């Protein structure tokens, strides 16, 4: 996962005197400061041990060890603003993606070509095309044999030898020109939390998603119940399913860009001091549960 850099000890007076900064950069910086200075509604509870806290799951221990091994083998890079989710958070998101995939299969069962096997031994559905935008820790948590129609769009070329890697710069739409109108779902976490960056990700996401009514839903109560299918009335223009994470202050922006609402499950990001929230536009029982790693006042 990739997030923004927290600005510390920022000298506002020196900023005012700096005449060489471009206006666009100044606006971006000001927006980061404004959001960063707001207190988050919750903080994560740091595990007593230095390692990941492994939660009880139906998946086998080998899968969990693989997830842990990836985080150890891929240290966070400051120049890319990389901060990885906790293992429990990653696995919860995988469960939510499975829920979304099954929803897509059910909705499109009359138009989607039948598959000899819709699921593998790990219950990960086949035949669903998913774009992972700046979310490598989730992408690589999916077993390699199940990533046949999943693609990772990321600026870090460390993973360029992976079959599903696509070099991606959110400032350059041409980097995804070969992948328009191909995906059923997008999993998104930009390197910055500002509205200008999110709007660029939204524009790119809409290019990637299939341009047809899918199975987008909106929550009436934010708890995964009371969803209604309102594709025809939606103003966001999103035609697929969205799973995204960002700060609480972006709640209205997520609704405007994607028709997403905040869920009860808050991600744990061990090396990030600010608390993120989960946003999606589909019903997910998994995301209605609170994360035991997070302490909510």
Buried (B, 14 or more C-beta within 10 A) or exposed (E): BBBBEEEEEEEEEEEEEEEEEEEEEEBBBEBBEEBBEEEBEBBBBEBEEEEBBBBEBEBEEEBBEBBBEBBEEBEBEEEBBBBBBBBBBBBBBBBBBBBBBBBBBEBBEEEBEEEEEBBEEBBBBBBBBBBBBBBBBBBBBBBEEBBEBBBBBBBBEEBEEBEBBBBBBBEEBEBBEEBBEBBBBBBBBBBBBBBEBBEBBBEBBBBBBBEEEBBBBBBEEBBBEEBEEEBEEBEBEBBBBBBBBBBBBBBEBBBBBBBBBBBBBBBBBBEBEBBBBBBBBBBBEBBBBEBEBBEEE
